[in-house]
Structures are given as C-alpha cells and as structure tokens.
Amino acid sequence: MGRWDGLGDVPPGWGRSVVAIGVFDGVHRGHQAIVATAARRARDLGLPVVVVTFDPHPEAVLRGATPPVLTPLDRRVELLEEHGADQVCVLPFTRELSALSAEEFVQGVLVDRLRAAAVVVGEDFRFGHRAAGDVAALTELGHKYDFTADGVRLVADGDTITSTRVRALLAEGAVAPAANLLGRPHRVEGEVVHGAARGRELLGFPTANMNLTPHAAVPGDGVYAGWLSHLAPVAGQESRWPAAISVGTNPTFDGAERTVEAYALDRDDLELYGAHMAVEFTEHIRGQERFDSIDDLIVAMRRDVDRCREVLST
C-alpha cells in the first residue's frame, strides 16, 4: 500500500480498517506501542492498518510555533510503515480541521472516509474543537458509529514516553537516553553544502556541513559519536560511515551560526556536496569548547576522533 496525502487520496470503495491516530512526531517507543496494538486488532479482524498523522504539527497552526521536529514527514511515514502501518494517511492540520467538533471529526474522518472498525490512540489523545474529545468520548462515539476504541499507555520499561521528553533530552545532549526512548538513534537529515572549508584545508578533518530540514531537533552543542549515511546511494557503493559529529557555533573561530558537521572517520576521499544525508547521534563525547589556538583545537579533535572510533567499534 503506501501513503495518502489527505482524505481525497482514499480510494473510492475503501473497505473497513483499523485506524491509529496521532501526531507521531518521533515515532518513539510509545507511538510504536500504539501502532503495534492497532496491528494486533487488525490481525484479529482481518483488516488493514491505517495510521493517521498530521502535518504540519498542530502546535504550528494553533500556537504559531513549530516544536523541534524529531522526524521529518517522509521519515515519519517510513517508520510508521516499518512498525506495522499498511497505509499512512497524512492529514493536513488546518484551522478548519481544528474547528470540527469531536463528533464531526469522528464522522467525517474515521467513519465516512476510513470506515474504522477499531480506533487506537494514546491514552492522552485529544481531538475536536478546543481538544474537547478524549478516549472516553471516542469510546462513546464508537458505540454510536460501530467501532471500538482503545487508549494505549505510552510506557516502555515502566517509563512514560513523550515527544516533549525526547526533545528535552536532545537539547541537553543526552542522545543515548533519547535513543532509548525512541528505540533507535536520533537522526537529522539535510543536504551537504559548502561551508568555510576549515575542516579540510586547515584542520585535517574534512566534514560534511549539513543544511538541515526545517525545524530539525538538533542536539545540544558539543561533539558526538554517530553515523553519516547517504539517503540516496548509488547501487553497490558504500553509503554509511562511522562519524565524529560537531554541533555548535565554532567558538574558536568566533562563529555565530549554529551548524551540524560530520567527519567520516579516517576518510578524506568522499565527495558528498549536494547529497541528501542523514546524521545519527549515538553518544555524547564532550561539550562545545573555545580553544586558545588552532593547534589546541586540532589536538582536541584528534582525541574526539579516537574516542568516537572507540565508541563506535563496540
């Protein structure tokens, strides 16, 4: 199956389905539990799983501020499919959609278009105008419109998981605890662009300078061990490398712009300009520092690379 961009993409005559609904930014382990529950219901009923997600983020429309994005939309769809969605419906979040009452939303989206036989949401899911609908309201409307409703606890290993918590960990540079909540290393994506070329020409560590997707959730300033991956590799060619990653403003050079740069360990032969790449963050190595001289910076970078090599080899 695949992806529908809006309800207009739902094919005529679409049969009944099990529907999971949420923003799913991050597709963290709590979100994965929602999709897994929907997949179990679907197997019992012999129906497909449709996961409904929203774009843009509701807060961008309702509050005028987009929270740091944990997963770009295409990546979010990919992850939802990996975790059990047969179909992902990307529902445009608009003022008009937010103005629908809880029952109007249920009838217009879940009943008339997706023909839900069962609906699965997080236990804190709210919907309808002024977020008036909750799991209890969804259950009551299910009795009226012939579907069941389940609210899933967003818990793993006894720990409540939220996208807000993941963002807070990333902002602190705590990428390993964030990865535990996500169920995978956090990653950012973007095109490799030309930077100041200091890494190649002055420091001896050529880096891929990333022009990230909008509003990306970038970890706090510092140095990280991780991976650099080509998202559209040429068949048969190497496409993933262990990396030392720098996040910050390059204070030794009085930088002002915050950047993300990745050095593929022990590689100075890669030509990546213009490529769409992903950077995954595995472990925090140290915070951002300002050094008194370029020589001091180079010594520190060599230590960083040695530490990254050690971390990634295990």
C-alpha positions in Angstrom: 0.0 0.0 0.0 1.6 3.3 0.9 0.7 6.9 1.7 -2.3 9.1 1.2 -1.9 12.9 1.3 -5.2 13.9 2.7 -8.6 12.2 2.7 -9.0 12.9 -1.0 -6.4 10.2 -1.7 -8.5 7.5 0.0 -9.7 5.3 -2.9 -13.4 5.0 -3.6 -14.9 1.9 -2.1 -12.2 1.7 0.6 -13.3 -1.1 3.0 -13.2 -1.2 6.7 -9.9 -0.7 8.6 -8.2 -0.4 11.9 -7.1 3.2 12.4 -4.4 4.5 14.7 -4.3 8.3 15.2 -1.7 10.7 16.5 0.9 13.3 15.5 3.5 10.6 15.9 6.4 13.0 15.8 9.3 10.9 16.7 7.6 7.5 16.3 9.1 6.7 19.7 8.5 3.5 21.6 5.2 4.8 23.0 4.0 5.5 19.4 5.3 2.1 18.3 3.1 0.6 21.0 0.0 2.3 19.6 0.8 1.0 16.1 1.5 -2.5 17.4 -1.8 -2.5 19.2 -3.6 -1.5 16.0 -1.7 -4.2 14.1 -2.9 -6.9 16.6 -6.5 -5.6 16.3 -6.2 -5.7 12.5 -4.9 -9.3 12.5 -7.8 -10.4 14.7 -10.3 -8.7 12.3 -8.5 -9.5 9.1 -8.3 -5.8 8.2 -5.6 -3.4 7.1 -4.0 -0.8 9.5 -4.3 2.8 8.6 -2.2 5.2 10.6 -3.4 8.9 10.6 -0.7 11.5 11.2 -0.9 15.3 11.0 1.2 17.8 9.0 2.1 20.5 9.9 2.4 19.9 13.6 -0.9 21.1 15.3 1.1 23.5 17.6 2.4 25.3 14.5 -1.2 26.1 13.5 -2.8 26.6 16.9 0.1 28.4 18.6 2.2 29.7 15.7 5.3 27.9 16.9 6.6 24.6 15.5 8.3 22.4 18.1 11.7 20.9 17.2 10.8 18.2 14.7 12.0 14.7 15.7 11.2 13.1 12.4 10.7 14.8 9.0 7.4 13.8 7.4 8.9 11.4 4.9 10.9 9.7 7.6 7.9 9.5 9.9 5.8 7.8 7.2 8.7 5.3 6.6 9.0 4.5 10.3 5.2 4.0 10.7 5.3 1.6 7.8 8.2 -0.3 9.4 6.3 -0.6 12.6 3.1 -2.0 11.1 1.1 0.5 9.1 -0.3 -0.8 5.9 -1.3 2.7 4.9 -0.3 6.1 6.3 -2.8 9.0 5.8 -1.2 12.4 6.2 -4.0 14.7 7.3 -3.3 18.4 6.7 -3.8 20.1 10.0 -5.7 23.4 9.4 -7.8 25.9 11.3 -10.8 24.3 9.7 -9.9 20.9 10.9 -9.3 22.1 14.4 -12.7 23.8 14.4 -14.6 20.5 13.9 -16.4 19.2 16.9 -15.3 15.8 18.3 -18.2 14.1 16.6 -17.7 15.9 13.3 -14.1 14.7 13.3 -15.1 11.2 14.0 -17.9 11.1 11.4 -16.0 12.9 8.7 -12.6 11.2 9.1 -13.0 7.9 10.8 -16.4 6.8 9.8 -17.2 8.2 6.3 -13.7 8.1 4.8 -11.6 5.5 6.6 -14.5 3.3 7.7 -13.0 2.4 11.0 -13.9 -0.9 12.7 -11.4 -0.1 15.5 -9.6 3.0 16.6 -6.4 3.0 18.6 -4.9 6.2 20.2 -2.6 7.2 23.0 -4.2 7.4 26.4 -3.7 11.2 26.4 -5.1 11.7 22.9 -7.4 14.7 22.5 -9.4 15.7 19.4 -12.1 18.0 18.2 -12.6 21.8 18.8 -10.7 23.0 21.8 -9.5 19.4 22.3 -12.8 18.6 23.8 -12.6 14.9 22.8 -10.7 12.2 24.8 -10.6 8.4 24.9 -13.9 8.3 26.8 -15.6 10.4 24.2 -14.1 8.3 21.4 -15.4 5.2 23.1 -18.9 6.7 23.4 -18.9 7.8 19.7 -17.6 4.3 18.8 -20.8 2.8 20.3 -22.8 5.2 18.1 -20.8 4.6 14.9 -19.9 0.9 15.2 -16.2 0.9 16.1 -14.2 0.0 19.2 -11.7 2.4 20.8 -8.5 1.7 22.7 -6.3 4.1 24.6 -2.8 2.8 24.9 -0.4 3.8 27.7 2.8 5.4 26.3 5.0 3.4 28.6 8.1 1.3 28.0 10.1 -0.4 30.8 7.8 1.3 33.2 8.7 4.7 31.9 6.2 7.2 30.4 7.4 8.3 26.9 6.5 11.6 25.3 8.0 13.5 22.3 8.4 16.5 24.7 10.7 14.4 26.9 12.7 13.2 23.9 13.2 16.8 22.8 14.3 17.9 26.3 16.9 15.1 26.4 18.2 16.0 23.0 18.5 19.7 24.0 20.7 18.6 26.9 22.9 16.5 24.6 21.7 13.3 26.2 21.4 11.4 22.9 21.9 7.9 24.4 18.9 8.2 26.8 16.9 9.8 23.9 17.7 6.8 21.7 16.4 4.5 24.4 13.0 6.3 24.3 13.0 6.4 20.5 14.0 2.8 20.1 16.8 3.9 17.7 19.4 6.7 17.5 18.1 10.2 16.8 18.9 11.4 13.4 18.8 14.7 11.4 18.7 15.0 7.6 19.7 17.5 5.0 21.8 18.4 2.0 25.5 18.6 2.3 26.6 22.2 1.4 29.8 24.1 1.2 31.0 25.6 4.5 34.1 27.5 5.5 36.3 24.5 4.4 38.4 24.8 7.5 38.0 21.1 8.2 39.6 20.1 5.0 42.1 22.9 4.5 43.1 23.9 8.0 42.3 21.2 10.5 42.8 18.0 8.6 39.3 16.7 9.2 37.1 17.2 6.2 33.4 17.5 7.3 30.0 17.2 5.7 28.3 20.5 6.5 24.6 19.9 6.8 21.8 22.1 5.6 19.1 20.5 7.7 15.4 20.1 7.1 13.3 22.9 8.7 12.8 22.9 12.4 15.0 19.8 13.0 15.5 18.8 16.6 19.3 19.3 16.8 21.0 18.0 20.0 22.7 20.5 22.3 26.1 22.0 21.3 29.0 19.6 21.6 30.8 16.6 20.0 29.1 13.3 19.4 29.9 9.9 18.1 27.5 8.6 15.4 27.0 7.7 11.8 26.8 9.5 8.5 24.6 7.9 5.8 23.7 8.6 2.2 19.9 8.5 1.8 20.1 8.1 -2.0 23.2 6.0 -2.5 24.4 4.6 -5.8 23.8 0.9 -6.0 26.8 -1.1 -4.9 28.6 1.9 -3.4 29.4 2.4 0.2 26.8 4.6 1.9 27.3 4.6 5.7 30.3 5.6 7.7 31.1 5.9 11.4 31.5 9.6 12.2 32.5 12.3 14.7 29.9 15.0 14.7 30.2 18.6 15.8 27.2 20.7 16.8 27.6 24.4 17.6 28.9 27.8 16.5 32.6 27.0 16.2 33.6 29.4 19.0 37.3 29.1 18.4 36.7 30.9 15.1 34.2 33.3 16.6 31.3 31.7 14.7 27.8 33.0 15.1 25.7 30.5 13.1 24.9 27.1 14.6 26.0 24.2 12.4 26.0 20.4 12.2 29.1 18.9 10.7 30.1 15.3 10.4 33.5 13.8 9.8 33.5 10.3 8.4 36.3 8.6 10.4 39.5 8.2 8.5 38.0 9.3 5.2 39.2 12.2 3.2 38.2 10.9 -0.2 34.4 11.4 0.0 32.7 13.8 -2.4 29.3 14.5 -0.8 28.3 18.0 -1.8 24.7 18.1 -2.9 23.9 14.7 -1.4 20.9 14.2 0.9 22.4 12.7 4.0 21.4 11.6 7.5 23.4 12.1 10.7 22.7 9.7 13.6 23.8 10.6 17.1 25.0 7.7 19.2 26.9 9.1 22.2 27.8 12.5 23.6 31.6 12.9 23.7 32.1 16.4 25.2 30.5 19.9 25.3 31.4 22.7 23.0 34.6 24.5 23.9 36.6 27.5 22.8 40.3 26.8 22.3 43.1 29.4 22.7 44.8 28.3 19.4 44.1 26.2 16.3 46.8 23.8 17.5 44.9 23.2 20.7 41.7 22.6 18.7 43.4 20.1 16.5 44.7 18.2 19.5 41.2 18.1 21.0 39.7 16.9 17.6 42.2 14.1 17.4 41.1 13.0 20.9 37.5 13.3 19.9 38.1 11.1 16.8 39.9 8.5 18.9 37.0 8.4 21.4 34.4 8.2 18.6 36.3 5.3 17.0 36.4 3.5 20.3 32.7 4.1 21.0 31.5 3.1 17.5 33.7 0.0 17.3 31.8 -1.5 20.2 
